[in-house]
Amino acid sequence: MKIISFGEIIWDIYPDASHIGGAPLNFAAHAAKLGAGVQLISAVGDDDLGAAAREALSRFGVDDSLVSTVPDRPTGQCLVTLDAQDKPHYTLWEDTAYDAITCGAAPHCDAFVFGTLIQRSHHNRRTLQQLLESGCLGEVFCDLNIRPPHYDVESVERCLRHATMLKVSREELPAVTQLLYGQSLNVEAAVARLCADHPNIRLCLVTLDRDGAFVRDTRTGRTYRCAAKPVDVVSTVGAGDSFGAAFLVTYLRTGDIAASLQTAVEVSAHVVAHKEAVPPDEEV
């Protein structure tokens, strides 16, 4: 099994520590820890954080051969603060190395993963579009991962047009439907509208925070639900990435939607019990 994750490498900077992150990197790390072969397409600066990022990828078992070095740009950084409900809030650096990703011919893979943030630069939109049009990518897993103000109609529509599997959180759906349809729809109506308008989407994954998650299979019309696992939440940073990775890896192995959803909920529960987006182990 080979998975390619395309997107940002970001150091999450807390008041008391720094942790490697970025949704595509987190996704790649969790997929690798679950036994998949994973390659990350990204970029880092020629700096200490860039070197540390490569060391982290090596520890995670993620292939960094398609991670380029951009000499005149810094490695991505993000200031993370947590509110009273442990929700993360992000302040992202602009014009970083990951805004200038280069990639030659698209490698073949079983699944290709991307989101909206990496599309904030026109350079990356061109690179991403070339990869999506290559015909080499197998399943296309898109985690919308909305980060205001780093998304627009073009980036969201690119996700929806190409995804065979779409992941979105309950909190993101009102913003997405307001952007696309001029009105904020409830969860069920939003999922129905997005899937009807984009028939390429076969599976739509919706995370519901403490209420668990569900998956809509658009081929059969069936909805699979899973309750959240009780856990003392330390931080939700990276939880959605681990959820998506666990679902995708399990689904590619088994084709079993219910089992994949259960595994995804269990893995993400483990992650929220830690401060790091990629905890040192992956016990569930």
Backbone hydrogen bonds in HBPLUS format (Angstrom, degrees):
<---DONOR---> <-ACCEPTOR-->    atom                        ^
c    i                          cat <-CA-CA->   ^        H-A-AA   ^      H-
h    n   atom  resd res      DA  || num        DHA   H-A  angle D-A-AA Bond
n    s   type  num  typ     dist DA aas  dist angle  dist       angle   num
A0037-GLY N   A0001-MET O   3.09 MM  36  5.91 153.0  2.17 148.7 154.6     1
A0110-ASP N   A0002-LYS O   2.80 MM 108  5.36 151.0  1.89 142.1 151.8     2
A0003-ILE N   A0037-GLY O   2.81 MM  34  6.19 159.8  1.85 163.2 170.3     3
A0039-GLN N   A0003-ILE O   2.95 MM  36  6.41 155.1  2.01 157.9 166.0     4
A0004-ILE N   A0111-ALA O   2.93 MM 107  6.36 163.8  1.96 160.4 165.2     5
A0113-VAL N   A0004-ILE O   2.82 MM 109  6.19 153.5  1.89 158.8 166.0     6
A0005-SER N   A0039-GLN O   2.94 MM  34  6.35 159.6  1.98 159.1 165.9     7
A0041-ILE N   A0005-SER O   2.84 MM  36  6.19 164.7  1.86 158.8 163.1     8
A0006-PHE N   A0113-VAL O   2.87 MM 107  6.03 170.7  1.88 163.2 164.9     9
A0007-GLY N   A0041-ILE O   3.00 MM  34  6.35 169.2  2.02 171.3 172.5    10
A0010-ILE N   A0021-GLY O   3.01 MM  11  4.99 175.8  2.02 116.8 116.8    11
A0021-GLY N   A0010-ILE O   2.56 MM  11  4.99 130.0  1.80 152.8 169.7    12
A0011-TRP N   A0076-GLY O   2.89 MM  65  6.18 158.7  1.94 130.3 133.6    13
A0078-CYS N   A0011-TRP O   2.90 MM  67  6.07 148.4  2.00 162.5 154.8    14
A0012-ASP N   A0019-HIS O   2.68 MM   7  5.15 153.2  1.75 175.6 166.0    15
A0019-HIS N   A0012-ASP O   2.90 MM   7  5.15 160.2  1.93 144.9 151.2    16
A0013-ILE N   A0078-CYS O   2.69 MM  65  5.81 173.4  1.69 159.7 162.0    17
A0080-VAL N   A0013-ILE O   3.06 MM  67  5.85 166.5  2.08 138.9 142.0    18
A0014-TYR N   A0017-ALA O   2.76 MM   3  5.14 158.0  1.81 167.4 173.9    19
A0025-LEU N   A0022-GLY O   3.05 MM   3  5.36 117.2  2.46 108.0 123.3    20
A0026-ASN N   A0022-GLY O   2.85 MM   4  6.06 170.0  1.86 166.4 169.8    21
A0027-PHE N   A0023-ALA O   2.87 MM   4  5.99 165.2  1.89 154.6 158.7    22
A0028-ALA N   A0024-PRO O   2.94 MM   4  6.07 160.5  1.98 140.7 146.3    23
A0029-ALA N   A0025-LEU O   2.83 MM   4  6.06 163.0  1.86 157.5 161.8    24
A0030-HIS N   A0026-ASN O   2.98 MM   4  6.22 166.1  2.00 155.6 158.5    25
A0031-ALA N   A0027-PHE O   2.93 MM   4  6.12 162.0  1.96 153.3 158.9    26
A0032-ALA N   A0028-ALA O   2.92 MM   4  6.10 157.7  1.97 149.6 155.6    27
A0033-LYS N   A0029-ALA O   2.96 MM   4  6.18 157.2  2.02 147.0 153.4    28
A0034-LEU N   A0030-HIS O   3.05 MM   4  6.24 130.6  2.30 139.1 151.5    29
A0034-LEU N   A0031-ALA O   3.20 MM   3  5.11 134.0  2.42  92.2 104.8    30
A0036-ALA N   A0031-ALA O   3.05 MM   5  5.57 161.3  2.08 150.7 144.9    31
A0035-GLY N   A0032-ALA O   2.92 MM   3  5.12 159.7  1.97 109.4 113.4    32
A0063-ASP N   A0038-VAL O   2.96 MM  25  6.17 165.6  1.98 162.8 158.0    33
A0040-LEU N   A0063-ASP O   3.17 MM  23  6.35 167.3  2.18 171.5 168.2    34
A0068-SER N   A0042-SER O   3.05 MM  26  6.46 151.8  2.13 144.8 137.2    35
A0044-VAL N   A0068-SER O   2.91 MM  24  6.41 152.7  1.99 159.7 167.4    36
A0070-VAL N   A0044-VAL O   2.82 MM  26  6.11 162.4  1.85 158.8 164.9    37
A0051-ALA N   A0047-ASP O   3.07 MM   4  6.44 159.1  2.12 154.1 159.3    38
A0052-ALA N   A0048-ASP O   2.89 MM   4  6.13 157.2  1.94 147.8 154.8    39
A0053-ALA N   A0049-LEU O   2.84 MM   4  6.00 144.1  1.97 140.1 149.7    40
A0054-ARG N   A0050-GLY O   3.12 MM   4  6.45 155.3  2.19 147.1 152.4    41
A0055-GLU N   A0051-ALA O   3.08 MM   4  6.40 153.3  2.16 145.1 152.6    42
A0056-ALA N   A0052-ALA O   2.93 MM   4  6.20 151.9  2.01 144.5 152.1    43
A0057-LEU N   A0053-ALA O   2.94 MM   4  6.24 159.4  1.98 151.8 156.9    44
A0058-SER N   A0054-ARG O   3.03 MM   4  6.26 155.2  2.09 145.4 151.8    45
A0059-ARG N   A0055-GLU O   3.03 MM   4  6.36 154.5  2.10 145.7 152.3    46
A0060-PHE N   A0056-ALA O   2.92 MM   4  6.21 151.2  2.00 150.6 159.0    47
A0061-GLY N   A0057-LEU O   3.02 MM   4  6.15 120.0  2.39 137.9 152.7    48
A0062-VAL N   A0057-LEU O   2.95 MM   5  5.14 165.0  1.97 153.9 152.0    49
A0061-GLY N   A0058-SER O   3.15 MM   3  5.12 144.4  2.28  96.4 107.0    50
A0067-VAL N   A0064-ASP O   2.99 MM   3  5.11 159.2  2.03 115.6 115.3    51
A0073-ARG N   A0070-VAL O   3.38 MM   3  5.81 168.3  2.40 120.8 120.6    52
A0097-ALA N   A0074-PRO O   2.78 MM  23  5.61 159.2  1.82 158.4 156.8    53
A0093-TRP N   A0077-GLN O   3.08 MM  16  5.71 165.2  2.10 164.2 159.6    54
A0079-LEU N   A0091-THR O   2.89 MM  12  4.98 158.2  1.94 146.9 143.8    55
A0091-THR N   A0079-LEU O   2.92 MM  12  4.98 141.9  2.07 140.0 150.1    56
A0081-THR N   A0089-HIS O   3.02 MM   8  5.26 159.2  2.07 146.6 153.3    57
A0089-HIS N   A0081-THR O   2.74 MM   8  5.26 143.1  1.87 157.5 168.3    58
A0083-ASP N   A0087-LYS O   3.02 MM   4  5.45 158.4  2.07 143.8 148.3    59
A0086-ASP N   A0083-ASP O   2.91 MM   3  5.14 156.9  1.96 119.4 120.1    60
A0099-ASP N   A0096-THR O   3.01 MM   3  5.52 158.6  2.06 114.2 121.2    61
A0100-ALA N   A0097-ALA O   2.97 MM   3  5.62 161.3  2.01 124.1 126.8    62
A0109-CYS N   A0136-CYS O   3.10 MM  27  6.56 145.9  2.22 167.0 169.6    63
A0139-GLU N   A0110-ASP O   2.94 MM  29  6.14 152.4  2.01 143.4 135.1    64
A0112-PHE N   A0139-GLU O   2.79 MM  27  6.23 151.5  1.87 154.4 162.6    65
A0141-PHE N   A0112-PHE O   2.74 MM  29  5.97 155.3  1.80 158.3 166.4    66
A0114-PHE N   A0141-PHE O   3.17 MM  27  6.73 148.9  2.27 156.0 164.1    67
A0143-ASP N   A0114-PHE O   3.11 MM  29  6.46 151.9  2.20 155.3 161.6    68
A0119-GLN N   A0116-THR O   2.90 MM   3  5.43 155.0  1.96 117.5 125.8    69
A0120-ARG N   A0117-LEU O   3.07 MM   3  5.69 153.8  2.14 127.1 126.0    70
A0125-ARG N   A0121-SER O   3.15 MM   4  6.48 148.4  2.25 144.4 153.6    71
A0126-ARG N   A0122-HIS O   3.14 MM   4  6.41 155.6  2.20 150.2 154.6    72
A0127-THR N   A0123-HIS O   3.12 MM   4  6.46 163.2  2.15 148.9 153.6    73
A0128-LEU N   A0124-ASN O   2.78 MM   4  5.87 168.8  1.79 153.1 156.4    74
A0129-GLN N   A0125-ARG O   2.96 MM   4  6.03 161.3  1.99 143.5 148.9    75
A0130-GLN N   A0126-ARG O   3.09 MM   4  6.30 158.1  2.14 149.9 155.0    76
A0131-LEU N   A0127-THR O   3.17 MM   4  6.48 155.1  2.23 147.1 153.6    77
A0132-LEU N   A0128-LEU O   2.88 MM   4  6.16 162.7  1.91 158.0 162.9    78
A0133-GLU N   A0129-GLN O   3.01 MM   4  6.13 141.1  2.16 144.0 153.5    79
A0134-SER N   A0131-LEU O   3.14 MM   3  5.19 163.2  2.16 106.8 111.5    80
A0164-THR N   A0140-VAL O   2.84 MM  24  5.20 158.7  1.89 137.2 144.2    81
A0165-MET N   A0140-VAL O   3.05 MM  25  6.19 161.4  2.09 153.7 149.4    82
A0142-CYS N   A0165-MET O   2.87 MM  23  6.27 166.8  1.89 167.7 168.8    83
A0167-LYS N   A0142-CYS O   2.79 MM  25  6.13 158.7  1.84 162.0 161.1    84
A0144-LEU N   A0167-LYS O   3.12 MM  23  6.45 155.8  2.19 175.2 169.4    85
A0150-HIS N   A0147-ARG O   2.69 MM   3  5.56 148.4  1.79 143.7 144.0    86
A0156-VAL N   A0152-ASP O   3.05 MM   4  6.23 169.1  2.06 160.6 163.9    87
A0157-GLU N   A0153-VAL O   2.85 MM   4  5.87 164.5  1.87 153.5 158.5    88
A0158-ARG N   A0154-GLU O   2.96 MM   4  6.10 150.4  2.05 144.1 152.1    89
A0159-CYS N   A0155-SER O   3.21 MM   4  6.46 155.1  2.28 141.2 147.0    90
A0160-LEU N   A0156-VAL O   3.01 MM   4  6.35 162.7  2.04 151.8 156.1    91
A0161-ARG N   A0157-GLU O   2.82 MM   4  5.91 154.7  1.88 152.4 158.5    92
A0162-HIS N   A0158-ARG O   3.33 MM   4  6.32 148.9  2.43 142.6 148.3    93
A0163-ALA N   A0159-CYS O   3.02 MM   4  5.89 145.7  2.14 153.7 161.7    94
A0202-ARG N   A0164-THR O   2.80 MM  38  5.33 155.4  1.85 130.5 136.8    95
A0203-LEU N   A0164-THR O   3.24 MM  39  6.68 158.8  2.29 151.0 157.3    96
A0166-LEU N   A0203-LEU O   2.92 MM  37  6.36 161.6  1.95 161.3 166.2    97
A0205-LEU N   A0166-LEU O   2.65 MM  39  5.99 167.2  1.66 167.8 170.6    98
A0168-VAL N   A0205-LEU O   2.93 MM  37  6.33 154.0  2.00 159.7 166.9    99
A0207-THR N   A0168-VAL O   3.13 MM  39  6.57 149.0  2.23 138.6 147.8   100
A0172-GLU N   A0169-SER O   3.03 MM   3  5.24 134.4  2.25 101.4 113.7   101
A0173-LEU N   A0169-SER O   3.31 MM   4  6.59 141.2  2.47 150.9 160.4   102
A0170-ARG N   A0207-THR O   2.90 MM  37  6.05 149.0  2.00 169.6 170.4   103
A0176-VAL N   A0172-GLU O   3.07 MM   4  6.31 158.9  2.12 156.4 163.1   104
A0177-THR N   A0173-LEU O   2.94 MM   4  6.10 171.2  1.94 161.5 162.7   105
A0178-GLN N   A0174-PRO O   2.92 MM   4  5.96 151.4  2.00 143.4 151.8   106
A0179-LEU N   A0175-ALA O   2.99 MM   4  6.07 154.6  2.06 141.3 148.1   107
A0180-LEU N   A0176-VAL O   3.00 MM   4  6.22 159.6  2.04 150.2 155.3   108
A0181-TYR N   A0177-THR O   2.75 MM   4  5.37 157.8  1.80 140.6 148.2   109
A0182-GLY N   A0178-GLN O   3.00 MM   4  4.45 135.7  2.20 115.0 120.7   110
A0190-ALA N   A0186-ASN O   2.79 MM   4  5.83 158.2  1.84 159.4 166.5   111
A0191-VAL N   A0187-VAL O   2.97 MM   4  6.16 168.5  1.98 158.6 160.6   112
A0192-ALA N   A0188-GLU O   3.05 MM   4  6.19 164.3  2.08 147.5 152.2   113
A0193-ARG N   A0189-ALA O   2.96 MM   4  6.09 160.2  2.00 147.0 152.3   114
A0194-LEU N   A0190-ALA O   2.92 MM   4  6.06 172.7  1.92 157.2 159.5   115
A0195-CYS N   A0191-VAL O   3.02 MM   4  6.05 165.5  2.04 149.8 154.1   116
A0196-ALA N   A0192-ALA O   2.97 MM   4  5.99 153.3  2.05 141.5 149.5   117
A0197-ASP N   A0193-ARG O   2.97 MM   4  6.07 156.8  2.02 150.9 156.5   118
A0198-HIS N   A0194-LEU O   3.11 MM   4  6.13 122.1  2.46 133.3 147.2   119
A0198-HIS N   A0195-CYS O   3.29 MM   3  5.04 140.1  2.46  90.7 101.8   120
A0201-ILE N   A0198-HIS O   3.03 MM   3  6.02 170.4  2.04 131.7 134.1   121
A0218-THR N   A0202-ARG O   2.88 MM  16  5.17 153.7  1.95 144.0 150.4   122
A0204-CYS N   A0216-ARG O   2.97 MM  12  5.08 157.3  2.02 140.7 148.1   123
A0216-ARG N   A0204-CYS O   2.85 MM  12  5.08 161.9  1.88 144.0 148.6   124
A0206-VAL N   A0214-PHE O   2.88 MM   8  5.44 170.9  1.89 169.1 170.0   125
A0214-PHE N   A0206-VAL O   2.95 MM   8  5.44 155.1  2.02 149.5 157.6   126
A0208-LEU N   A0212-GLY O   2.72 MM   4  5.10 159.0  1.76 154.4 149.7   127
A0211-ASP N   A0208-LEU O   2.97 MM   3  5.06 162.0  2.00 127.1 126.2   128
A0212-GLY N   A0209-ASP O   3.17 MM   3  5.79 157.4  2.22 124.0 123.6   129
A0213-ALA N   A0226-CYS O   3.04 MM  13  5.59 154.0  2.11 156.2 163.5   130
A0226-CYS N   A0213-ALA O   2.97 MM  13  5.59 151.9  2.05 169.6 166.4   131
A0215-VAL N   A0224-TYR O   2.79 MM   9  5.11 150.9  1.87 144.3 153.7   132
A0224-TYR N   A0215-VAL O   2.83 MM   9  5.11 165.0  1.85 152.4 155.9   133
A0217-ASP N   A0222-ARG O   2.90 MM   5  5.43 176.3  1.90 174.2 173.7   134
A0221-GLY N   A0217-ASP O   2.74 MM   4  5.52 141.2  1.89 152.2 165.3   135
A0234-VAL N   A0272-VAL O   2.68 MM  38  5.76 174.1  1.68 163.0 165.0   136
A0235-SER N   A0272-VAL O   3.21 MM  37  5.11 159.2  2.25 132.1 138.5   137
A0239-ALA N   A0236-THR O   3.09 MM   3  5.32 166.4  2.11 125.7 127.9   138
A0242-SER N   A0238-GLY O   3.03 MM   4  6.27 160.9  2.07 153.8 158.0   139
A0243-PHE N   A0239-ALA O   2.95 MM   4  6.17 155.2  2.01 148.9 156.4   140
A0244-GLY N   A0240-GLY O   2.99 MM   4  6.19 166.2  2.01 147.8 150.6   141
A0245-ALA N   A0241-ASP O   2.97 MM   4  6.16 164.0  2.00 150.1 154.7   142
A0246-ALA N   A0242-SER O   2.93 MM   4  6.00 166.9  1.95 149.6 153.4   143
A0247-PHE N   A0243-PHE O   2.97 MM   4  6.16 159.9  2.01 151.0 156.8   144
A0248-LEU N   A0244-GLY O   2.94 MM   4  6.09 172.7  1.95 153.2 155.4   145
A0249-VAL N   A0245-ALA O   2.95 MM   4  6.05 175.3  1.95 157.0 158.6   146
A0250-THR N   A0246-ALA O   3.13 MM   4  6.05 163.8  2.15 141.4 146.5   147
A0251-TYR N   A0247-PHE O   2.83 MM   4  5.92 158.6  1.87 153.5 160.4   148
A0252-LEU N   A0248-LEU O   2.86 MM   4  6.02 164.0  1.89 155.9 159.7   149
A0253-ARG N   A0249-VAL O   3.14 MM   4  6.31 145.9  2.27 140.8 149.8   150
A0254-THR N   A0250-THR O   2.91 MM   4  6.03 156.6  1.97 149.7 156.0   151
A0255-GLY N   A0251-TYR O   2.69 MM   4  4.63 144.4  1.81 125.5 137.3   152
A0260-SER N   A0256-ASP O   3.00 MM   4  6.07 153.1  2.07 145.4 153.6   153
A0261-LEU N   A0257-ILE O   2.91 MM   4  6.10 156.4  1.96 153.0 158.8   154
A0262-GLN N   A0258-ALA O   3.01 MM   4  6.24 160.5  2.05 148.9 154.1   155
A0263-THR N   A0259-ALA O   3.01 MM   4  6.20 163.9  2.04 148.3 152.2   156
A0264-ALA N   A0260-SER O   2.98 MM   4  6.14 156.6  2.03 143.9 150.8   157
A0265-VAL N   A0261-LEU O   3.00 MM   4  6.25 159.2  2.05 153.2 157.5   158
A0266-GLU N   A0262-GLN O   3.07 MM   4  6.30 158.0  2.12 148.9 155.0   159
A0267-VAL N   A0263-THR O   2.91 MM   4  6.11 165.1  1.93 157.0 160.5   160
A0268-SER N   A0264-ALA O   3.04 MM   4  6.14 166.2  2.06 148.6 152.7   161
A0269-ALA N   A0265-VAL O   3.06 MM   4  6.15 145.5  2.18 139.3 148.4   162
A0270-HIS N   A0266-GLU O   3.17 MM   4  6.47 148.5  2.28 143.2 150.7   163
A0270-HIS N   A0267-VAL O   3.13 MM   3  5.17 120.6  2.50  95.8 110.1   164
A0271-VAL N   A0267-VAL O   3.11 MM   4  6.47 150.7  2.20 146.0 154.1   165
A0272-VAL N   A0268-SER O   3.08 MM   4  6.35 160.2  2.12 152.3 155.3   166
A0273-ALA N   A0270-HIS O   3.32 MM   3  5.48 147.4  2.43 100.1 109.4   167
A0274-HIS N   A0271-VAL O   2.98 MM   3  5.53 157.3  2.03 122.4 124.5   168
